[in-house]
Amino acid sequence: MKRPKSGASKVGRDITERKSAERALRESAGRMRALIETAVDGAILIDARGVVLMFNPACEKLFGYFAEEVIGKNVKMLMPEPYRHEHDGYIANYLDSRKPKIIGIGREVLGLRADGSTFPMDLSVGEAKHQGGGSIFVGIIRDITSRKRTEADLQQTRAELARAARVATLVELTAAIAHEVHQPLTGLVTSANASLRWLTAEPPNLDAARRSIERMVGAGTRAGEVMGRLRNLVRRTPSQKELLNINETILEAFALVDSEIHRNNISPQAELATELPLVWGDRVQLQQVILNLVTNAVEAMSGGDHAQRNLMVSSAKDGSSGVLVTVRDSGTGLDEVALSRLFEVFFTTKAHGMGIGLAVSRTIIQAHGGRLWATPNQPQGATFQFTLPSKGE
């Protein structure tokens, strides 16, 4: 018997290995298809031109299309603008360079349903090579409508809590606010009576009457400014950020508690640095933080027998481009227990406090990219400080 030639043996082995590899590839493709078809999340397979190759049942539920309505068509039919335009650029980049810029993991985009409605989704995209050497892309889609709704509800709750904290602070300052409004109104009436006297005199003193009327305008303007500040503090509007001079914000907040400071025989001092960088923030929210810290300082010094009642508010640069605001008092101070729990919701050292002012203040500062903390003073009192990044940061 003749032995088979070595070349024939090699060809036979090559055929066997190729068939084994093809069988393994088919089995792998079958397992992949089964995995995609049974996946809880939406899974979509597209080629390098954006044509849909596979559309699993979870995608059918998400988008409201049957698979046969989508397969063979461009994936852009599932995208609202501007994502269609972005996808065109992505495909063009791939066809030109063959170096796709993969979208990556966990990108939030909008999906377009068959009925024309949109929904938020988390999209992850990866590239794979098929047998012919070309690229296919697998997209994993998760509907995040409920998550976005929960986030919106949480944001609304935080906003309501912040507003409640502002209102609670204003309730505590009712007497000071009444005095703040009463002063310009009293001046308005006094100047009006004086103006009448000057006008009815023989002969009328028009210059004196004009000066009285000018004082009336000034008093009315001051009363309007006070009411405007109060209205801003209790308004129910979304956060509105802008470029701010923190010194102006400090002075605006200080104006609301000026009468309360003097009523309690407190000596105020402001050390506001010049040429501070502007910060990007919500004026009302930052006023709320400063107002809360100053009010707490006033209350800490108003009770008990304090030989010195000193309140100091300062601003300074924090590092190369940030801002540091400090509120220092000579009040009752902070013990270790209070210091460790000071910013917890509903924890308070006041007899009738709500325990939300400092917690909300820290949340506001953190939302602005800053930090709020407290330290005890020696020999007495407390210091509260917060930082804010500049617009550039």
C-alpha positions as CSV (number, residue, x, y, z in Angstrom):
1,M,0.0,0.0,0.0
2,K,1.3,3.5,-0.9
3,R,1.5,6.1,1.7
4,P,-0.4,9.4,1.0
5,K,1.8,12.2,-0.1
6,S,2.6,14.8,2.6
7,G,1.1,17.6,0.6
8,A,-2.3,15.9,0.4
9,S,-2.1,15.3,4.2
10,K,-1.5,19.0,4.8
11,V,-4.4,20.0,2.5
12,G,-6.7,17.7,4.4
13,R,-5.6,19.1,7.8
14,D,-6.2,22.7,6.5
15,I,-9.7,21.8,5.3
16,T,-10.5,20.2,8.6
17,E,-9.1,23.2,10.6
18,R,-11.0,25.7,8.4
19,K,-14.3,23.8,8.9
20,S,-13.7,23.5,12.6
21,A,-13.0,27.3,12.7
22,E,-16.2,28.1,10.7
23,R,-18.2,25.8,13.0
24,A,-16.8,27.6,16.0
25,L,-17.6,30.9,14.5
26,R,-21.2,29.9,13.7
27,E,-21.6,28.6,17.2
28,S,-20.2,31.8,18.6
29,A,-22.4,33.9,16.4
30,G,-25.4,31.8,17.5
31,R,-24.6,32.3,21.1
32,M,-24.2,36.1,20.5
33,R,-27.5,36.2,18.7
34,A,-29.2,34.3,21.5
35,L,-27.6,36.6,24.1
36,I,-28.8,39.7,22.2
37,E,-32.3,38.4,21.6
38,T,-32.8,37.6,25.3
39,A,-31.1,40.7,26.7
40,V,-33.1,42.9,29.1
41,D,-31.5,46.0,27.7
42,G,-31.9,47.1,24.1
43,A,-29.2,45.8,21.8
44,I,-28.7,46.9,18.2
45,L,-26.1,45.8,15.6
46,I,-25.2,48.2,12.7
47,D,-22.5,48.1,10.0
48,A,-20.0,50.8,9.1
49,R,-22.6,52.7,7.0
50,G,-25.1,52.8,9.9
51,V,-27.4,50.2,8.5
52,V,-29.2,48.1,11.2
53,L,-28.3,44.4,11.1
54,M,-30.0,43.3,14.3
55,F,-32.7,44.8,16.5
56,N,-33.6,42.8,19.6
57,P,-37.0,42.5,21.3
58,A,-36.0,44.9,24.1
59,C,-35.4,47.5,21.4
60,E,-38.8,46.8,19.9
61,K,-40.4,47.7,23.2
62,L,-38.2,50.8,23.7
63,F,-38.7,52.3,20.2
64,G,-42.2,50.9,19.2
65,Y,-40.9,49.4,16.0
66,F,-40.9,45.7,14.9
67,A,-37.5,44.4,14.0
68,E,-38.4,44.0,10.3
69,E,-39.3,47.7,10.1
70,V,-35.8,48.7,11.2
71,I,-33.4,46.1,9.9
72,G,-31.9,47.2,6.6
73,K,-32.5,50.8,7.3
74,N,-30.2,53.5,8.6
75,V,-30.0,53.8,12.4
76,K,-30.7,57.5,12.1
77,M,-34.4,56.8,12.0
78,L,-34.1,56.1,15.7
79,M,-32.5,59.5,16.4
80,P,-33.9,63.0,16.8
81,E,-31.8,66.0,15.8
82,P,-29.1,67.0,16.6
83,Y,-28.0,63.4,17.0
84,R,-28.6,62.6,13.4
85,H,-26.1,65.3,12.3
86,E,-23.6,64.0,14.9
87,H,-24.0,60.4,13.5
88,D,-23.4,61.6,9.9
89,G,-20.1,63.1,11.1
90,Y,-19.2,59.9,12.9
91,I,-19.9,57.8,9.8
92,A,-18.0,60.2,7.5
93,N,-15.0,60.1,9.8
94,Y,-15.0,56.3,9.8
95,L,-15.3,56.0,6.1
96,D,-12.5,58.5,5.5
97,S,-10.0,57.3,8.0
98,R,-11.2,53.9,9.1
99,K,-10.4,55.0,12.6
100,P,-13.8,55.4,14.3
101,K,-14.2,57.6,17.3
102,I,-16.2,55.2,19.4
103,I,-18.9,56.9,21.4
104,G,-17.9,54.8,24.5
105,I,-19.8,53.8,27.6
106,G,-22.7,55.5,29.3
107,R,-23.4,58.5,27.1
108,E,-26.8,60.1,27.6
109,V,-28.7,60.8,24.4
110,L,-32.3,60.9,23.2
111,G,-34.1,58.2,21.3
112,L,-36.9,58.7,18.8
113,R,-39.9,56.4,19.1
114,A,-42.2,55.3,16.2
115,D,-44.9,57.7,17.5
116,G,-42.6,60.7,17.3
117,S,-41.9,61.0,21.0
118,T,-38.5,61.1,22.5
119,F,-37.0,59.5,25.6
120,P,-33.7,59.7,27.4
121,M,-31.4,56.7,27.1
122,D,-28.0,55.6,28.2
123,L,-26.1,54.4,25.1
124,S,-22.9,52.4,25.1
125,V,-21.2,51.5,21.7
126,G,-18.4,49.1,20.9
127,E,-16.7,48.0,17.7
128,A,-16.1,44.4,16.6
129,K,-14.6,42.9,13.4
130,H,-16.6,40.5,11.4
131,Q,-15.3,37.6,9.4
132,G,-14.7,39.6,6.2
133,G,-12.4,42.0,8.2
134,G,-14.9,44.9,8.3
135,S,-16.3,46.6,11.3
136,I,-19.7,46.2,13.0
137,F,-20.9,48.2,16.0
138,V,-22.9,46.9,18.9
139,G,-25.1,49.4,20.8
140,I,-26.5,48.7,24.2
141,I,-29.4,50.9,25.1
142,R,-31.1,51.5,28.5
143,D,-34.1,53.7,29.1
144,I,-33.4,56.1,31.9
145,T,-36.7,58.0,31.9
146,S,-37.5,56.9,35.5
147,R,-34.0,57.8,36.6
148,K,-34.2,61.3,35.1
149,R,-37.6,61.8,36.6
150,T,-36.2,60.8,40.0
151,E,-33.3,63.2,39.6
152,A,-35.8,66.0,38.7
153,D,-37.9,65.3,41.7
154,L,-34.9,65.3,43.9
155,Q,-33.8,68.6,42.5
156,Q,-37.2,70.0,43.2
157,T,-37.2,68.7,46.7
158,R,-33.8,70.4,47.3
159,A,-35.1,73.6,45.9
160,E,-38.1,73.5,48.2
161,L,-35.9,72.8,51.2
162,A,-33.7,75.7,50.3
163,R,-36.7,78.0,50.0
164,A,-38.0,76.7,53.4
165,A,-34.7,77.5,54.9
166,R,-34.8,81.1,53.5
167,V,-38.3,81.6,54.8
168,A,-37.4,80.3,58.2
169,T,-34.5,82.7,58.4
170,L,-36.7,85.6,57.4
171,V,-39.3,84.6,60.1
172,E,-36.5,84.9,62.7
173,L,-35.6,88.4,61.3
174,T,-39.2,89.7,61.3
175,A,-38.5,92.5,63.7
176,A,-35.4,93.6,61.9
177,I,-37.2,93.5,58.6
178,A,-40.1,95.5,59.9
179,H,-37.7,98.1,61.2
180,E,-35.8,98.1,57.9
181,V,-39.0,98.9,56.0
182,H,-40.3,101.3,58.6
183,Q,-37.4,103.6,58.5
184,P,-37.7,104.7,54.9
185,L,-41.5,104.8,55.1
186,T,-41.3,107.1,58.1
187,G,-38.8,109.3,56.3
188,L,-41.1,109.4,53.3
189,V,-44.0,110.7,55.4
190,T,-41.8,113.2,57.2
191,S,-40.4,114.6,54.0
192,A,-43.9,114.8,52.4
193,N,-45.2,116.8,55.4
194,A,-42.2,119.1,55.2
195,S,-42.7,119.6,51.5
196,L,-46.3,120.6,52.1
197,R,-45.3,123.1,54.6
198,W,-42.7,124.7,52.3
199,L,-45.2,124.8,49.5
200,T,-47.9,126.5,51.5
201,A,-45.6,129.1,53.1
202,E,-45.8,132.7,52.0
203,P,-43.9,133.0,49.8
204,P,-43.5,129.2,48.9
205,N,-39.9,127.9,49.5
206,L,-39.5,125.9,46.3
207,D,-35.9,125.0,46.9
208,A,-36.6,123.5,50.3
209,A,-39.7,121.7,48.9
210,R,-37.6,120.3,46.1
211,R,-35.0,119.0,48.6
212,S,-37.8,117.3,50.6
213,I,-39.2,115.7,47.5
214,E,-35.7,114.4,46.6
215,R,-35.5,112.9,50.1
216,M,-38.9,111.3,49.5
217,V,-37.6,109.7,46.3
218,G,-34.6,108.4,48.1
219,A,-36.6,106.9,51.0
220,G,-39.1,105.3,48.5
221,T,-36.2,103.8,46.6
222,R,-34.7,102.4,49.8
223,A,-38.0,100.8,50.8
224,G,-38.4,99.3,47.3
225,E,-34.9,97.9,47.5
226,V,-35.6,96.2,50.8
227,M,-38.8,94.7,49.5
228,G,-37.1,93.6,46.3
229,R,-34.4,91.8,48.4
230,L,-37.0,90.1,50.5
231,R,-39.1,89.1,47.4
232,N,-36.0,87.6,45.8
233,L,-35.2,85.5,48.9
234,V,-38.6,83.8,49.0
235,R,-39.3,83.5,45.3
236,R,-39.9,80.1,43.8
237,T,-37.8,80.2,40.6
238,P,-35.1,77.9,39.2
239,S,-31.4,78.6,40.0
240,Q,-30.1,81.4,37.8
241,K,-26.4,81.6,37.7
242,E,-24.4,84.6,36.5
243,L,-21.0,86.3,37.0
244,L,-20.9,87.8,40.4
245,N,-18.8,90.1,42.5
246,I,-18.9,88.3,45.9
247,N,-18.3,91.6,47.7
248,E,-21.5,93.0,46.3
249,T,-23.4,89.9,47.3
250,I,-22.0,90.1,50.9
251,L,-23.1,93.8,51.2
252,E,-26.6,93.0,49.8
253,A,-27.0,90.2,52.4
254,F,-25.6,92.5,55.2
255,A,-28.2,95.1,54.4
256,L,-31.0,92.8,55.5
257,V,-29.6,92.2,59.0
258,D,-28.1,95.7,59.6
259,S,-30.9,96.7,62.0
260,E,-30.7,93.4,63.9
261,I,-26.9,93.8,64.3
262,H,-27.3,97.3,65.8
263,R,-30.3,96.3,68.0
264,N,-28.1,93.7,69.7
265,N,-25.2,96.1,70.2
266,I,-22.9,94.1,67.9
267,S,-19.9,95.8,66.4
268,P,-19.7,94.8,62.7
269,Q,-16.6,94.9,60.6
270,A,-16.1,94.1,57.0
271,E,-12.7,93.4,55.4
272,L,-13.4,92.9,51.7
273,A,-10.5,92.4,49.4
274,T,-10.3,94.3,46.2
275,E,-9.6,92.9,42.8
276,L,-11.2,89.5,43.6
277,P,-12.0,87.2,40.7
278,L,-15.7,87.0,39.6
279,V,-17.5,83.8,40.6
280,W,-20.2,82.0,38.6
281,G,-23.2,81.6,40.9
282,D,-26.8,82.2,41.8
283,R,-27.0,85.5,43.6
284,V,-30.0,84.7,45.7
285,Q,-28.6,81.3,46.9
286,L,-25.3,82.8,47.8
287,Q,-27.0,85.7,49.6
288,Q,-29.0,83.0,51.5
289,V,-25.7,81.3,52.7
290,I,-24.2,84.6,53.8
291,L,-27.5,85.7,55.5
292,N,-27.7,82.4,57.3
293,L,-24.1,82.6,58.6
294,V,-24.4,86.2,59.7
295,T,-27.8,85.5,61.4
296,N,-26.3,82.6,63.3
297,A,-23.5,84.7,64.4
298,V,-25.8,87.5,65.6
299,E,-27.9,85.0,67.6
300,A,-24.8,83.4,69.1
301,M,-23.9,86.8,70.5
302,S,-27.3,88.2,71.4
303,G,-27.9,85.8,74.3
304,G,-25.9,85.7,77.5
305,D,-23.4,88.2,78.8
306,H,-20.7,88.8,76.2
307,A,-18.3,91.6,77.1
308,Q,-17.4,92.0,73.4
309,R,-19.8,91.4,70.6
310,N,-17.7,91.5,67.4
311,L,-18.8,90.3,64.0
312,M,-16.3,90.3,61.2
313,V,-17.1,89.3,57.6
314,S,-14.2,89.2,55.2
315,S,-13.4,88.2,51.6
316,A,-10.0,87.2,50.2
317,K,-8.5,85.3,47.4
318,D,-8.4,81.5,47.7
319,G,-5.2,80.2,46.1
320,S,-4.5,81.6,42.6
321,S,-8.1,82.2,41.4
322,G,-10.7,81.2,44.0
323,V,-12.6,83.3,46.6
324,L,-12.7,82.7,50.4
325,V,-15.5,84.2,52.5
326,T,-15.1,84.3,56.3
327,V,-17.8,85.0,59.0
328,R,-16.2,85.3,62.5
329,D,-18.1,86.0,65.8
330,S,-17.3,86.2,69.5
331,G,-20.4,84.3,70.6
332,T,-21.0,81.1,72.5
333,G,-18.8,79.0,70.3
334,L,-19.0,75.3,69.3
335,D,-18.3,72.2,71.4
336,E,-17.0,69.0,69.9
337,V,-20.4,67.4,69.6
338,A,-21.9,70.4,67.8
339,L,-18.8,70.7,65.6
340,S,-19.1,67.1,64.4
341,R,-22.9,67.3,63.6
342,L,-23.2,71.0,62.6
343,F,-24.1,70.4,59.0
344,E,-26.5,67.4,59.5
345,V,-30.1,68.0,58.5
346,F,-32.4,68.7,61.5
347,F,-29.5,69.1,64.0
348,T,-29.6,72.5,65.7
349,T,-28.2,74.2,68.8
350,K,-31.0,76.7,68.9
351,A,-34.0,76.4,71.2
352,H,-36.4,76.9,68.3
353,G,-34.2,76.1,65.3
354,M,-35.3,73.9,62.4
355,G,-31.8,72.5,61.7
356,I,-31.9,73.0,58.0
357,G,-30.1,76.3,57.5
358,L,-26.5,75.1,57.6
359,A,-27.3,71.8,55.8
360,V,-28.9,73.7,52.9
361,S,-26.0,76.3,53.0
362,R,-23.4,73.5,52.6
363,T,-25.5,71.9,49.7
364,I,-25.6,75.3,48.0
365,I,-21.9,75.9,48.3
366,Q,-21.1,72.3,47.1
367,A,-23.4,72.8,44.1
368,H,-21.3,75.9,43.3
369,G,-18.1,73.8,43.3
370,G,-17.0,75.1,46.7
371,R,-16.6,74.0,50.3
372,L,-18.1,75.2,53.7
373,W,-16.7,74.4,57.1
374,A,-16.6,75.7,60.7
375,T,-13.9,76.0,63.4
376,P,-14.0,77.2,67.0
377,N,-12.4,80.5,68.0
378,Q,-10.1,81.1,70.9
379,P,-11.0,82.1,73.5
380,Q,-14.6,82.1,72.3
381,G,-16.8,82.3,69.3
382,A,-16.9,80.5,66.0
383,T,-15.6,81.0,62.4
384,F,-17.5,79.8,59.3
385,Q,-15.7,79.8,56.0
386,F,-16.6,78.9,52.5
387,T,-14.7,78.9,49.2
388,L,-16.0,79.4,45.7
389,P,-14.1,78.8,42.4
390,S,-13.7,81.5,39.9
391,K,-15.5,81.5,36.6
392,G,-12.3,80.1,35.0
393,E,-12.2,77.2,37.3
